[in-house]
Structure formats: C-alpha cells, structure tokens
Amino acid sequence: WYLIFIPEALVFGLANARRNLMKFLFLGVMSDESVSNMHTTSFDKRKAMADVVANGAGGSLIDMCFVQGIYDMVAIMDLPSNSAAIGAKAAVLASGAYDHVEILNEFNLDIAGQVKSAISQSYRPVGEE
C-alpha cells in the first residue's frame, strides 16, 4: 500500500483566495559565521534578504523576526508550493548563512477533518478488514 498525497486544490477544486499561495514558517539556526558577523549588518538588510528569498521562490515575505531560543530567526512567507519552499531552504542553506532550517506549512483544518471523516467510514486497520 502506498499513500499518495494530492494537493487539495486538485481534489476539491478549491481556489485559494491568496493566488494559490500557501503560508510557510521558516525557522533558522544561524551559522557561527553569521553570528560572528551580526555587528556588520542590520535587521533591515536581513529582512531585505528574506524578501529576496520569498520573491525568488515565487511568493512574498509576510514578516520575519529574530528570536531567542532553539532557533535564531522566524520568517513567514506566502509561497506557491512545498517545492518552492524546499528550494528556498536549499538556497539559504547553500549560502552558509544558516546551519539548520525547518519549514512548517499551513493546512486547512476543515478539509483535513472532512477527509479524516470520509476515510474513517471505510478504512480498517490491519486484521480488521
């Protein structure tokens, strides 16, 4: 058995009000070199670079901030696809500015609930088919 995930717009014929863009949260851990060079840059310059990433991936930067904790940076972007987000992550990591980047993407809770309900009506676990 293989589980194949198809974009919800194809399954449900939904038109996203945001030009079919999805919201992504990027959580980044700065490299040692970036931490060492913090005094040579500014928030505005770093935000401009995040905007370059979002635009280059076919989307837009909603907001970003630097944070204290496990991650150093959080950026929220509207991007056209998971593939675009992965490409953006790859470009940022290849630059050496960040050692680690996590991507979280939004999902439609209402649709997820509908799909769960529809599948649960007939899906049975192993041995209970």
Backbone as JSON, one array per atom type, in Angstrom:
{
  "sequence": "WYLIFIPEALVFGLANARRNLMKFLFLGVMSDESVSNMHTTSFDKRKAMADVVANGAGGSLIDMCFVQGIYDMVAIMDLPSNSAAIGAKAAVLASGAYDHVEILNEFNLDIAGQVKSAISQSYRPVGEE",
  "N": [[0.83, -1.18, 0.0], [0.48, 2.21, -0.78], [0.52, 5.52, 0.29], [-0.63, 8.3, -1.25], [-0.34, 11.68, -1.53], [-2.31, 14.2, -2.69], [-2.45, 17.49, -3.9], [-4.77, 19.61, -2.23], [-6.25, 21.4, -3.76], [-6.49, 20.17, -6.23], [-8.02, 17.92, -5.62], [-10.36, 18.92, -4.38], [-11.08, 21.06, -5.91], [-10.59, 23.69, -5.12], [-10.21, 27.21, -4.98], [-7.73, 29.08, -3.89], [-7.86, 32.01, -2.02], [-5.61, 33.55, -1.92], [-4.14, 33.67, -4.33], [-3.49, 30.99, -4.79], [-1.42, 30.55, -3.01], [0.52, 29.26, -0.31], [0.94, 29.38, 3.22], [4.06, 29.51, 4.83], [6.26, 28.78, 7.49], [9.47, 29.55, 8.31], [12.09, 28.38, 10.21], [15.1, 29.21, 11.51], [18.53, 28.39, 12.26], [21.25, 30.22, 12.9], [24.47, 30.27, 11.28], [27.79, 29.86, 12.67], [29.5, 31.73, 11.51], [27.66, 33.67, 10.62], [26.67, 34.55, 13.09], [29.02, 35.65, 14.13], [29.29, 37.8, 12.4], [27.21, 39.51, 12.94], [27.34, 42.14, 13.88], [27.97, 43.6, 11.66], [25.82, 43.98, 10.06], [22.26, 44.67, 9.59], [18.88, 44.66, 10.84], [17.1, 45.52, 8.83], [18.6, 45.0, 6.49], [18.81, 42.2, 6.63], [16.13, 41.49, 6.55], [15.54, 42.37, 4.0], [17.0, 40.48, 2.57], [15.55, 38.17, 3.21], [13.25, 38.82, 1.89], [14.2, 38.69, -0.73], [14.55, 35.93, -0.92], [11.87, 34.99, -0.62], [10.57, 36.25, -2.83], [12.1, 35.19, -4.91], [11.3, 32.59, -4.78], [8.83, 32.73, -5.8], [6.89, 33.96, -4.28], [5.89, 35.89, -1.42], [7.25, 37.78, 1.3], [5.86, 37.73, 4.44], [6.4, 38.39, 7.12], [9.17, 38.69, 9.39], [11.39, 37.82, 12.06], [13.96, 38.0, 14.58], [14.79, 35.66, 17.06], [15.04, 34.44, 20.45], [16.29, 31.43, 21.67], [15.85, 28.02, 20.72], [15.83, 28.39, 17.97], [17.06, 30.97, 15.79], [15.91, 32.71, 14.01], [12.78, 33.56, 12.59], [10.74, 33.35, 9.83], [7.92, 34.27, 7.95], [6.26, 33.29, 5.12], [4.39, 33.64, 2.08], [4.09, 31.23, -0.26], [4.14, 29.46, -3.44], [4.18, 26.62, -3.37], [5.09, 23.46, -1.8], [7.43, 22.56, -2.96], [8.61, 24.92, -3.85], [9.17, 26.08, -1.37], [11.02, 24.25, -0.37], [13.09, 24.58, -2.21], [13.76, 27.22, -1.62], [14.7, 26.91, 0.98], [16.92, 25.28, 0.45], [18.55, 27.05, -1.01], [19.11, 29.02, 0.92], [20.47, 27.49, 2.88], [22.66, 26.66, 1.33], [24.01, 29.03, 1.07], [25.37, 29.33, 3.41], [24.64, 30.94, 5.48], [22.9, 29.98, 7.37], [22.85, 27.19, 9.55], [20.91, 25.32, 9.96], [17.6, 24.8, 8.92], [14.19, 24.72, 9.43], [11.01, 23.92, 8.03], [7.7, 24.78, 8.27], [4.44, 24.18, 7.18], [1.22, 25.56, 6.41], [-2.06, 24.1, 6.82], [-5.39, 23.24, 5.79], [-7.64, 23.03, 8.21], [-10.38, 22.44, 8.24], [-10.82, 21.0, 5.83], [-9.04, 18.89, 6.29], [-10.34, 17.64, 8.44], [-12.73, 16.87, 7.17], [-11.78, 15.02, 5.27], [-10.6, 13.12, 6.97], [-12.91, 12.2, 8.27], [-14.36, 11.12, 6.1], [-12.65, 9.05, 5.21], [-12.43, 7.52, 7.52], [-14.87, 6.24, 7.68], [-14.73, 3.94, 6.13], [-12.14, 2.84, 6.17], [-10.12, 0.34, 7.6], [-8.08, -1.03, 10.22], [-5.12, -3.14, 9.99], [-5.89, -6.54, 9.86], [-8.49, -6.17, 10.56], [-9.96, -5.86, 8.33]],
  "CA": [[0.0, 0.0, 0.0], [1.16, 3.49, -0.81], [-0.3, 6.7, 0.5], [-0.25, 9.36, -2.17], [-1.0, 12.92, -1.16], [-2.59, 15.05, -3.84], [-2.8, 18.82, -3.41], [-6.21, 19.71, -2.0], [-6.9, 22.14, -4.83], [-6.83, 19.21, -7.28], [-9.06, 17.02, -5.13], [-11.59, 19.6, -4.01], [-11.34, 22.16, -6.83], [-10.61, 24.93, -4.36], [-9.39, 28.33, -5.44], [-7.22, 29.8, -2.72], [-8.03, 33.45, -2.18], [-4.29, 34.18, -1.97], [-3.49, 33.27, -5.58], [-2.99, 29.63, -4.61], [-0.22, 30.54, -2.2], [0.42, 28.63, 0.99], [1.76, 30.05, 4.24], [5.17, 28.72, 5.34], [7.09, 29.34, 8.54], [10.87, 29.1, 8.25], [12.76, 28.51, 11.49], [16.5, 29.08, 11.16], [19.63, 28.45, 13.21], [22.33, 30.91, 12.21], [25.8, 29.66, 11.32], [28.76, 30.57, 13.52], [29.97, 32.88, 10.75], [26.61, 34.7, 10.67], [26.66, 35.11, 14.44], [30.22, 36.49, 14.25], [29.16, 38.99, 11.55], [25.97, 40.25, 13.25], [27.63, 43.57, 14.07], [28.22, 44.25, 10.37], [24.57, 44.03, 9.28], [21.13, 45.26, 10.31], [17.61, 43.96, 10.64], [16.57, 45.88, 7.51], [19.35, 44.27, 5.46], [18.45, 40.78, 6.7], [14.75, 41.38, 6.08], [15.61, 42.5, 2.54], [17.45, 39.19, 2.05], [14.41, 37.25, 3.32], [12.35, 39.2, 0.79], [14.81, 38.12, -1.94], [14.24, 34.5, -0.89], [10.44, 34.8, -0.88], [10.28, 36.63, -4.21], [12.77, 34.23, -5.78], [10.53, 31.34, -4.74], [7.52, 32.97, -6.4], [5.93, 34.38, -3.27], [6.17, 37.15, -0.74], [7.56, 37.74, 2.72], [4.83, 38.33, 5.28], [7.1, 39.01, 8.24], [10.28, 37.93, 9.95], [11.98, 38.38, 13.29], [15.0, 37.2, 15.22], [14.24, 35.18, 18.33], [15.97, 33.81, 21.39], [15.86, 30.07, 21.97], [16.4, 26.97, 19.85], [16.01, 29.0, 16.66], [17.51, 32.36, 15.8], [15.14, 33.51, 13.08], [11.5, 33.04, 12.11], [10.2, 34.1, 8.7], [6.63, 33.78, 7.46], [6.18, 33.61, 3.7], [3.39, 33.04, 1.2], [4.8, 30.62, -1.39], [3.21, 28.7, -4.28], [4.17, 25.16, -3.22], [6.12, 22.85, -0.95], [8.67, 22.5, -3.74], [9.2, 26.26, -3.81], [9.72, 26.26, -0.02], [12.22, 23.42, -0.26], [14.12, 25.26, -3.0], [14.18, 28.39, -0.85], [15.51, 26.39, 2.08], [18.19, 24.81, -0.11], [19.37, 28.22, -1.36], [19.58, 29.65, 2.16], [21.49, 26.62, 3.48], [23.85, 26.67, 0.47], [24.73, 30.29, 1.27], [26.17, 29.25, 4.62], [24.14, 31.87, 6.49], [22.21, 29.2, 8.39], [23.26, 25.79, 9.67], [19.73, 24.46, 10.01], [16.33, 25.48, 8.63], [12.98, 23.9, 9.45], [9.89, 24.52, 7.33], [6.36, 24.35, 8.67], [3.47, 24.76, 6.26], [-0.16, 25.56, 6.87], [-3.02, 23.21, 6.17], [-6.77, 23.62, 6.01], [-8.18, 22.14, 9.24], [-11.73, 21.99, 7.85], [-10.67, 19.95, 4.82], [-8.43, 17.73, 6.95], [-11.39, 16.99, 9.19], [-13.64, 16.22, 6.21], [-11.08, 13.86, 4.71], [-10.5, 12.15, 8.05], [-14.23, 11.63, 8.47], [-14.71, 10.3, 4.94], [-11.8, 7.84, 5.2], [-12.72, 6.72, 8.72], [-16.09, 5.47, 7.47], [-14.48, 2.65, 5.49], [-10.8, 2.33, 6.4], [-9.98, -0.54, 8.76], [-6.69, -1.4, 10.48], [-4.67, -4.47, 9.6], [-6.54, -7.62, 10.58], [-9.92, -5.86, 10.77], [-10.52, -5.52, 7.03]],
  "C": [[0.87, 1.25, 0.0], [0.16, 4.59, -0.54], [0.23, 7.8, -0.41], [-1.04, 10.6, -1.79], [-1.09, 13.81, -2.39], [-2.98, 16.42, -3.31], [-4.31, 18.99, -3.33], [-6.93, 20.47, -3.1], [-7.29, 21.21, -5.98], [-7.99, 18.32, -6.86], [-10.38, 17.74, -4.97], [-11.93, 20.77, -4.94], [-11.39, 23.51, -6.14], [-9.73, 25.98, -5.01], [-8.98, 29.12, -4.2], [-7.31, 31.29, -2.99], [-6.7, 34.18, -2.29], [-3.51, 33.7, -3.18], [-2.85, 31.9, -5.47], [-1.66, 29.58, -3.86], [-0.51, 29.89, -0.86], [1.33, 29.38, 1.96], [2.8, 29.06, 4.77], [5.88, 29.48, 6.44], [8.48, 28.72, 8.41], [11.5, 29.39, 9.61], [14.24, 28.23, 11.25], [17.45, 29.18, 12.33], [20.82, 29.05, 12.46], [23.65, 30.15, 12.32], [26.71, 30.47, 12.25], [29.27, 31.82, 12.81], [28.94, 34.02, 10.78], [26.55, 35.36, 12.04], [27.85, 36.05, 14.62], [30.09, 37.8, 13.48], [27.92, 39.83, 11.85], [26.21, 41.75, 13.36], [27.82, 44.33, 12.76], [26.95, 44.4, 9.54], [23.48, 44.71, 10.11], [19.89, 44.43, 10.04], [17.06, 44.25, 9.24], [17.28, 45.14, 6.38], [18.96, 42.79, 5.45], [17.02, 40.55, 6.21], [14.7, 41.5, 4.56], [16.07, 41.19, 1.91], [16.33, 38.13, 2.14], [13.39, 37.54, 2.22], [12.88, 38.67, -0.54], [14.47, 36.63, -2.04], [12.78, 34.27, -1.27], [10.08, 35.12, -2.33], [10.9, 35.65, -5.2], [12.04, 32.9, -5.84], [9.11, 31.54, -5.28], [6.47, 33.45, -5.43], [6.27, 35.72, -2.68], [6.46, 36.9, 0.74], [6.44, 38.43, 3.47], [5.49, 39.06, 6.44], [8.29, 38.14, 8.62], [10.74, 38.6, 11.23], [13.09, 37.45, 13.75], [14.5, 36.88, 16.62], [15.33, 34.56, 19.18], [15.43, 32.42, 21.71], [16.55, 29.08, 21.04], [16.71, 27.53, 18.47], [16.43, 30.45, 16.82], [16.61, 33.27, 14.98], [13.85, 32.78, 12.74], [11.06, 33.95, 10.97], [8.89, 33.45, 8.27], [6.5, 34.26, 6.02], [4.95, 32.96, 3.08], [4.16, 32.54, -0.01], [3.84, 29.72, -2.17], [3.15, 27.2, -4.01], [5.22, 24.71, -2.2], [7.46, 22.83, -1.67], [9.38, 23.85, -3.74], [9.84, 26.51, -2.44], [11.0, 25.46, 0.15], [13.38, 24.03, -1.05], [14.65, 26.48, -2.28], [15.09, 27.97, 0.29], [16.89, 25.97, 1.57], [19.12, 25.98, -0.44], [19.94, 28.89, -0.11], [20.67, 28.8, 2.81], [22.79, 26.64, 2.65], [24.66, 27.95, 0.65], [25.65, 30.24, 2.48], [25.69, 30.17, 5.74], [23.47, 31.14, 7.65], [22.72, 27.77, 8.36], [22.08, 24.84, 9.58], [18.49, 25.31, 9.75], [15.22, 24.45, 8.66], [11.9, 24.65, 8.69], [8.61, 23.92, 7.89], [5.38, 24.98, 7.69], [2.06, 24.61, 6.8], [-0.95, 24.45, 6.2], [-4.41, 23.66, 6.57], [-7.4, 22.61, 6.98], [-9.56, 21.61, 8.87], [-11.65, 20.86, 6.84], [-10.05, 18.71, 5.43], [-9.47, 16.95, 7.74], [-12.38, 16.26, 8.3], [-13.03, 14.96, 5.63], [-10.97, 12.76, 5.75], [-11.82, 11.44, 8.25], [-14.62, 10.7, 7.33], [-13.92, 8.99, 4.92], [-12.16, 6.93, 6.37], [-13.98, 5.87, 8.57], [-15.8, 4.09, 6.89], [-13.09, 2.07, 5.71], [-10.77, 1.49, 7.68], [-8.52, -0.88, 8.96], [-6.39, -2.83, 10.04], [-5.35, -5.51, 10.49], [-8.02, -7.38, 10.83], [-10.61, -5.49, 9.46], [-11.83, -6.25, 6.85]]
}
